[in-house]
């Protein structure tokens, strides 16, 4: 349904199916444009994917500058959703050499593994606790490692102590996610593609808002979003990405103004995964 055909004074809000269709279009603007446009590693190679030939510098979400002398061809990432986002920006999977154990499980069960078969056998470099296995990472020889930048030194310090380049990322808002795409565009030498994906996301976002806005004040649904945590459940607050989807669909997150629970680093431990 196009916003242009909505009646000026609607009698009832759009159906759940209609809104979800719009939300799905918004998510596919990111995932679909990159993933479905590249059905195999061979297709990705044909696009001439490469990083900038000259040196370049990225400022990560810790505010730290990370410099590269030339193209990045090998990427290891402990962050669960980043491989699909990298593939979307790059148009292929060829540069990803290490992933999170949870990502591997998802790849073996979902459509991403069908699109990119190599993703079902990629070496794992961290588990669900995000603690990096430095020994494995060093054997992979990545040009860069992607890791959470807000979970404490335990998940980053071992990597940097081993001399690895690390880009620290943070999570929560739409703006943070868009920063990921911009960083990945620079890292992969695909700035124009990253910009195109962001432009399409913004366009789809605007279409969904136009669809929902006529009903927003009259029929705002109050939403409490709970997600499983190691010790029970946590609530999505205003700094959680689910708030973006809730408000985009015309809902109100009742926990919007509650202070978020700080992201905690995993318990300190001694294991082969942290030895350098």
C-alpha positions in Angstrom: 0.0 0.0 0.0 1.3 3.4 -0.8 0.9 6.3 1.6 -0.6 8.4 -1.2 -3.8 6.3 -1.3 -4.6 6.6 2.4 -7.9 8.4 3.1 -7.4 11.8 4.7 -9.4 10.8 7.8 -9.0 7.1 8.3 -11.7 5.3 10.3 -9.4 2.6 11.5 -5.6 1.9 11.8 -3.8 -0.1 9.1 -3.9 -3.8 9.6 -1.0 -5.6 11.3 -0.2 -7.3 8.0 0.1 -4.0 6.2 2.4 -2.5 8.8 4.6 -5.6 9.0 4.8 -5.6 5.2 6.2 -2.0 5.4 8.6 -2.9 8.2 9.8 -5.9 6.3 10.5 -3.7 3.3 12.5 -1.4 5.6 14.7 -4.3 6.8 15.1 -5.7 3.3 16.3 -2.3 2.2 19.4 -3.2 4.1 19.7 -6.9 4.0 18.0 -7.6 0.7 19.9 -5.0 -1.3 23.2 -6.5 -0.3 22.5 -10.1 0.3 19.9 -11.0 -2.4 21.9 -9.0 -4.9 24.8 -11.4 -4.5 23.8 -15.0 -4.6 27.3 -16.6 -4.4 30.9 -15.9 -3.7 31.6 -16.1 -7.4 29.1 -13.2 -8.1 30.9 -11.2 -5.4 34.2 -11.7 -7.1 32.8 -10.4 -10.4 31.9 -7.1 -8.7 35.6 -6.3 -8.2 35.3 -5.9 -4.4 38.3 -4.3 -2.9 39.4 -1.9 -0.1 41.1 1.4 -0.9 44.5 0.9 -2.5 46.0 3.7 -0.5 46.2 3.9 3.3 43.1 5.1 5.2 42.0 5.6 8.8 38.8 4.7 10.6 37.6 6.2 13.8 35.7 3.4 15.6 32.8 3.8 18.1 35.2 4.0 21.0 36.6 7.1 19.4 39.9 5.3 18.6 41.6 5.8 15.3 42.6 2.6 13.5 44.9 3.0 10.4 45.5 0.7 7.5 48.2 0.8 4.9 46.2 -0.7 2.1 43.3 -3.0 1.2 41.6 -5.1 3.9 41.1 -8.7 2.6 40.7 -10.7 5.8 38.2 -9.8 8.5 37.5 -11.7 11.7 34.5 -10.6 13.8 33.3 -11.7 17.3 30.1 -9.6 16.9 27.1 -11.8 16.0 25.2 -9.7 13.4 28.2 -8.1 11.7 28.9 -10.8 9.0 25.6 -10.4 7.3 26.0 -6.6 7.4 29.5 -6.8 6.0 28.3 -9.1 3.2 25.5 -6.7 2.4 27.9 -3.8 2.1 30.5 -5.8 0.3 28.2 -7.7 -2.0 29.9 -11.0 -1.0 31.3 -13.1 1.9 34.9 -13.7 0.6 36.7 -11.4 3.1 35.2 -12.9 6.3 37.6 -15.5 7.8 36.3 -15.7 11.4 33.0 -15.4 13.2 31.1 -15.9 16.5 30.0 -19.4 17.4 26.4 -18.2 17.6 26.7 -16.7 14.1 27.9 -20.1 12.8 24.9 -21.8 14.3 22.5 -19.3 12.7 24.2 -19.6 9.3 23.7 -23.4 9.3 20.0 -23.0 10.0 19.0 -19.9 8.0 18.9 -18.5 4.5 22.2 -16.7 4.9 24.0 -20.0 4.8 22.1 -20.9 1.5 23.2 -17.6 0.0 26.8 -18.0 1.2 27.7 -21.6 1.7 31.2 -20.7 3.1 29.5 -19.0 6.0 28.4 -22.5 7.3 32.0 -23.6 7.8 33.8 -20.4 8.8 36.2 -20.7 11.7 34.8 -19.5 15.0 36.8 -17.0 17.0 34.6 -16.4 20.0 31.6 -17.8 21.8 28.4 -16.2 23.1 30.4 -14.5 25.8 32.5 -12.7 23.1 35.8 -13.6 24.7 38.2 -13.9 21.8 40.3 -17.0 21.1 43.4 -15.1 20.3 45.4 -18.2 19.3 42.8 -19.1 16.6 42.6 -15.5 15.4 46.4 -15.2 15.1 46.4 -18.4 12.9 43.8 -16.8 10.6 45.9 -13.7 10.1 43.2 -11.1 9.8 43.8 -7.6 8.7 41.3 -6.4 11.3 39.1 -7.8 14.1 35.7 -6.4 14.9 34.8 -6.5 18.6 32.4 -4.9 21.0 33.8 -1.6 22.2 31.6 -1.3 25.3 32.1 -4.6 27.1 35.3 -3.9 28.9 39.0 -4.6 28.3 38.7 -8.4 28.6 37.2 -8.7 25.1 39.6 -6.2 23.4 42.8 -5.9 25.3 44.0 -9.5 24.5 43.6 -8.7 20.8 45.4 -5.4 20.9 48.2 -6.9 23.1 48.7 -9.4 20.3 49.3 -6.6 17.8 46.0 -7.0 16.0 44.1 -4.1 14.6 40.7 -3.9 16.4 37.6 -1.8 15.5 35.3 -1.4 18.5 31.6 -1.2 17.8 28.7 -0.3 20.0 25.0 -1.2 19.7 21.6 0.2 20.6 20.2 2.9 18.3 19.4 3.3 14.6 22.2 5.9 14.5 24.7 3.4 15.9 23.7 0.8 13.3 24.1 3.3 10.5 27.5 4.1 11.8 28.4 0.5 11.4 27.4 0.6 7.7 29.5 3.7 7.1 32.5 2.2 8.9 32.1 -1.0 6.8 31.8 1.0 3.6 35.2 2.6 4.4 36.8 -0.6 5.5 35.7 -2.5 2.4 36.2 0.3 -0.1 32.5 0.3 -0.8 31.6 3.8 0.4 29.1 4.4 -2.5 27.4 1.1 -1.9 27.1 1.9 1.9 25.6 5.3 1.1 23.1 3.7 -1.3 22.0 1.2 1.4 21.5 4.0 3.9 19.6 6.1 1.4 17.3 3.2 0.7 16.8 2.5 4.4 15.8 6.1 5.0 13.4 6.0 2.1 11.7 2.9 3.4 11.6 4.3 6.9 9.9 7.4 5.6 7.3 5.3 3.7 6.5 3.4 6.9 6.1 6.5 8.9 3.8 8.1 6.3 1.7 4.9 6.5 1.4 5.0 10.3 1.4 8.7 11.1 -2.4 9.3 10.5 -3.1 6.8 13.2 -0.2 7.4 15.6 -1.9 9.7 18.2 -5.3 8.0 18.1 -4.2 4.4 18.4 -0.7 4.3 19.9 -0.1 0.9 21.4 1.9 0.7 24.6 4.7 -2.0 24.3 6.9 -3.7 26.9 9.6 -5.7 25.3 11.4 -8.3 27.3 14.4 -10.3 26.2 16.1 -13.2 27.8 19.3 -12.6 29.7 21.6 -14.9 31.6 20.0 -14.2 34.9 16.3 -13.7 33.7 15.0 -11.0 31.5 15.9 -7.4 30.6 13.7 -4.7 29.3 14.2 -2.8 26.1 14.7 0.9 27.0 15.1 3.9 24.8 18.7 3.0 24.0 17.7 -0.5 22.7 17.2 -1.0 18.9 13.8 -2.5 19.5 12.5 0.9 20.5 13.2 2.1 17.0 11.0 -0.6 15.5 8.3 0.0 18.1 8.1 3.7 17.5 8.4 3.4 13.7 5.3 1.2 13.8 3.4 3.8 15.9 3.9 2.2 19.3 5.1 3.6 22.6 7.9 1.8 24.6 6.7 2.2 28.2 10.3 1.7 29.3 11.7 4.3 27.0 13.0 6.6 29.8 14.3 3.9 32.1 18.0 3.9 32.5 19.4 0.9 30.5 21.3 -1.9 32.2 25.0 -1.5 31.5 26.5 -4.0 29.1 28.7 -6.2 31.2 31.9 -7.9 30.1 32.0 -11.6 30.7 33.3 -13.0 34.0 37.0 -13.0 34.3 38.5 -16.4 33.5 41.6 -18.1 32.5 41.2 -20.2 29.4 43.0 -21.1 26.2 40.7 -18.7 24.4 42.3 -15.7 26.1 46.0 -16.7 25.9 48.2 -14.8 23.6 
